Amino acid sequence: MHAAIRHLPFILLLTSCGNKVDGPDGSGVVWTGFNYTWDLLSHRIALNEVTVEEDGSLSLALIGGDWSTGSTFSDVPTYRVGYQNVSARGLIIEHGSTNLLLGTSGEATASASISNTDILDMENAIVVLRGYSIDTDIEQSADYPEDYDPALGYTSRGFGFALSELDDAGNFDIDVALRWGPQDREDMNSAIEHAQSDVVISWTAIGFSGDLSSETISSTVDYDWDPPYTEHEALGADALPISIGGENGFLGLRSLDLLIVDQEGSNEGCYLRRFGLEAVQDENGVPQYATADGTNSSAFEEIAIQFTASADLIWAELADRDATVEVVEVSGTHEVGAATVAAP
């Protein structure tokens, strides 16, 4: 496994008169997105995880069926993950995770609660995404066909996760959409009609002193279709600009959605080559724009894709003018399956 780590400079402001912020000294990690890319081909999704752990290490996973594992063919996943190390006076951070079982509808909602209710006493209290995992290799219902192994995964029409706001008791809802779609394997298509999948949403609850702002970004592109290996550019600065932000705060993702549909309007899924959404910040940590991918560009481009990327963002402007926010980007490759990347 190989990883490259890029540290942007600390946002460090010198002490100024009147910088008196009540509350505890706190620190923690806040996720800003990811990208996964297969080296050679597009694949099903069988296992996929991108999670920033409390210590800044990464829990990663990608399996795309037997055409990725070496059983039929081998491929190599490349990852890129962004997050921020935040330290400030008047800051409380709690990390958690919630499991959801998704059935044939592909949608589920779960309720979750924070345990540190001191967060609710802060000037602002929010909850943002810290990562996710998707696993198809779980026990299935009695109706699931015997001729398809759920560990091989399914062709996809994208996925999305969203967190609600915290209520006065520290409760919030988690919505998940996991969109499988039929393609060129009849045994897989029959299995999709009965498939169950396990999803884990990792989250970060934050109480802080300062100002809170939010923004929704979204963009749609119709990709050209001239297989094989049609050139598909990621959505970027022109499509997904970010207008919130400053030089003494941090960015968070309240929702993330990658929607991949057939331009002809069918419900077909596809084998994915690149997918993800990540915020881009400048050398001072100020948000600039997001980049997003959802493409099947490879030797197997079954459908012409319309791709929509969207996210709900928050910006926490910290009252503590001595706060530090370190922007970290970790990238590399790992063997097919699960991998752990140590904290920088």
N, C-alpha and C positions, 0 to 999 in steps of 0.2 A: 504494500500500500504506500502511495506517495501523496503527501499533502504539502501545499504551499500556503503560507500565511502572510497576509498583507495587513500591517497595522497602519492606520492613518494616525496622525499626531493626536495627542490628547487635546481636548478642549479644556484649557486651563486658564481661568481668569483670576487675576490677582485680587487679594482682599481689598474691598472698597469700604468707605465709611458707610455705616448704616446697614451692613450685611448681617443682620440679626435674624436668623431663621429658627423658629421653634420646631421642635420635633427631634426624633432620633436620627443618628447617623446611619445611613443604610447604603447597601450596594447590591448589585445583581446584574444578570444578563437580560437583554431584551432583543428578541429575534427581529431581523429585517428581511428575511426571505431566502430563496434558494433557487438553484437550477440543477437539473440532472440531464445528462446527454449520453446516449449510447455511441460508442466509437464507430461501429460499422453499420448496424441495421436498426430497424424499428421493432418493438417487441410488445407483447402483452404486459399487463401489470399483475404480478402475483404477490410480490412483497415490496413495499416501498416505505422507507422511513427517513425523515429529516427532523431531528430534535436537538436543540441546544440544551445540554444539561446544566444544572445549577453551577457547576464548577467551570463552565466554559468548554467542556469537551463536547464532542458531537456523537450522537448515535445515528448511524446511517444504515440504509439497506436498500438494495434493488435487485430483484429477480424478475426476469421477463419470460419465464417459461423455458422449455427445453432447448430453444434456439439461442438462449443466452448462457445456460449453465455448462455447456460442453456435452450434454447428452446427445444433442443433434448438431449443434453449432456453438461456438464460443464468442462472447463479446465482452467489452470492458466498459463499465460505467464511469463517467467523469462527473464530479460534483463541485458545486460552489455554494457556500453558505455564508450569510452575513449576520452579524449581531453586534450589539454594543455592550461594553462594560460600563456600568453607570455607578457613580458614588456621589452622594450628596447629603447635606444636612436637611432634615425634613423629608426623609424618604423611607418608605417601608416596602419591601418586596417579598412576595410569597409565590412559590412555584407549585404547580399541581398538574394532574392529568386525569382524564376521564375516558372510560371505555364506552363504546357504543357498538351494538350488533346491528348491522344493516341487512335487511332482507331483500326480497325481490323488488320492492318499490324503489330501492336505492336511496331512500331518504330516512333520516332519523333525527330526533331531538332528545337531548338529555339535559337534566338539571344538575347543576353543580353549585358548590358553596365554598367560600373561603373559610379558613379556620382562624386566621389572625384578624379579628374584628377591629383592631386598632387602625387598620387601613381605612375603615369607614369614618373615623374621626378626623382624618386628614382633610386638607382643603379640597383635594380632588382624589377620587377613587375610581380606578379603571381596571379592566382586565383585557389582556391582549394575547395573541397566539405566541406559542413558543415552539411549535412544531406539530408533527402528526406521524402516524403510521397507518398503513393499510395492509391487511393480511388476508388472502383468500384461502389459505391452507388451514381451514378450521372444519370442525364437524358440521356436516350438512344434514338437511332434513331427509326424511324417508323418501321423498319424491325426487331427490337429486339423482340423475342418471348414473348408472354404474360404469359407463364406458368413458367417463371423463374425470381426470384427477384435478380437484380444485387447486392443488399446488401449482398447476400450470398457469393459472390466472386467466384473464379475459381481455379482450380488446375494449378500448375505452372511448368515451365521449367527454372525458374530463372529470373533474371533481372540485368540490368547494367546501369551505368551512367558515362559520361565522359565530361570533360571540355577541351576546346581548350586553347591555349595560348592567352594572351591579345594582341590585335593589337595596333598600335600607337595611336589610338583614344580611347582606353579603351573598345573596343568591344570584345566579345568572343562568342563561340557557345557552346550549351549544347546538347549532344546526349543522348537519353534515349531508352533503349530496355526493353520492358515488355513482357515476353514470357508466354502466357497462353497455356495450352495443354489439350486436351480432356482426360477424364478418364471414370469412371463407371456410370456417371449420364447423361442420354440422353438429359434431358432438359437443363442441364448445357452445354453440348457439343454443342447443337444447339445455345445457347446464346453466346458462345465464338466466333462463326462465325460473330457476329454482335456487339460485346462488345466494348464499349468505357470506358476509365478509365482516371481519373484525376491524374496527377503527379506533385508534387512541388519539385523542386531541390533548396536547400538552399546552398549558396556559401559564400566564404570569399575571398575578394581581398586584397592583401598585397603588400605594397611597403617597401623595407628594404635595409639597407646598409650591405653588406657582400657578401658571395659567395653562389651561387645556384648550386645544383647538383640534378640529377634525376635518377630514376631506375624503370624498369618494372619487376614485379614479377608475375609468373604464374606457376600453377601446376595442374595436372590432376590425378584423382584416379578412378579406377573401384571398387566400393564398393561390398563386398560380399553380397549375397542375400540368406538368410536362414530365412524367416519370421516365426513367428513374432519377432519383436524387435531384428533384426540383429545388432550386434555391429559394429558401424561405427565411427572410430576415426577421429577427426578433422585433417585437414592438419596443419602442424606445422613447427617446426624449420628445420627439414630436407628437407621439401618440399618448404617452402617459406622463405628462409633466406633473410635478408636485409643487404646490404653491404654499403649503404650510411649512413652518420651520424657522429656525433662528440659529444662534451660535451658543446657546446655553441650555440645551435640552436634549431630548432623545425622541426617536420615532418608534411607533409601534403599529402592528397590523391587527386590526379588530376582525377583519375578514379577508379571505383570499378565494378567488374563484377562477378556474380555468375551464372554459366551455368550448368544446370541440365538436362541431356538427358538420354534416354533409351539406355542401352547397346546393345539392339537388333536393334536400328536404327529407331524405330517408332517415331512419333511426340507426343506421349502421355506425359501428364503432371503428376504430383503427388501431394499428400497431403504432406506438409512439416512439419517436426518435429523441426529441428534446421537449422538456416541459418544466415550467417553474415561473415564479415571479419574485423579483428582488428589487429593493430600493437602492438607489445610487446616491451616495452622499459625497460632498466635496471634502477637501483636506481639513476643513474646520468642522466637519460633521453635519453641515447644512444639507437637508434633502434637496435633490435636484430633479430627479425623475425616477420612474420605475422601468425595468426591462421585463419582458415576459415572452415565453415560448410555449407553443403547443402545436407541434408539427410531426408529421409522419414521413418527412423527407428521407428516403432511402431507396433500396431496391424494391420495396413493397409499398407503393403508394396507392392504396385501394380506392380512396375517395378524394375528391377535391374538398379541402377543408375551409370552413369559416371558423376563425378562432376569435373568441372574446375573452379578454383578461380584465378582471376588475378586483378592486380591493378597497376596504375602508381603512383609512389611516388616522392615527392620532399623533399629535405633537405635544409633548410635555415640556413647557418652558419652565425651568427650575428657578425658584426664588433664591436658592443658594448660589451666589455669584462665584463661589469657590468650588462649585461642582466640577467633577471630571467625567467626561464621556469619551471612551475610547472606541473607535469604530474598527471592527475586525472583519476581515474577509478570509475565509479558509477555502482552499480549492485543492483538488487532487483527483486521484483515481483509487479505486479499491476493487478487490475481487468480487465477483458476483455473489450476492448474499448479504449478510449483516457485517458491519464494520464499526469500530470505535476509533475516533480521532482524538488524541489527547489535547487538553487545553494548551494554547500557546504559552 
